[in-house]
Amino acid sequence: MSLSEDTEIKILAAANRLVIPAEFHEGVRMNLDLLRSYATLIEGMDLSDRLEPAFEYEP
């Protein structure tokens, strides 16, 4: 099932108790697409089960 972009944004917003006006949907869509591309990159990484977790992040 494929949802329209506006419908997906409305569903995600409602799930987080937000109301996002239609004029902001394009920006929200661009950010969702960007975040999904990052998730795809991370999911595609082949990590060993022996890696220790990073407890502290320092940029």
Secondary structure, DSSP 8 states (H G I E B T S, - for coil): ----HHHHHHHHHHHTT----GGGHHHHHHHHHHHHHHHHHHHT----TT---------
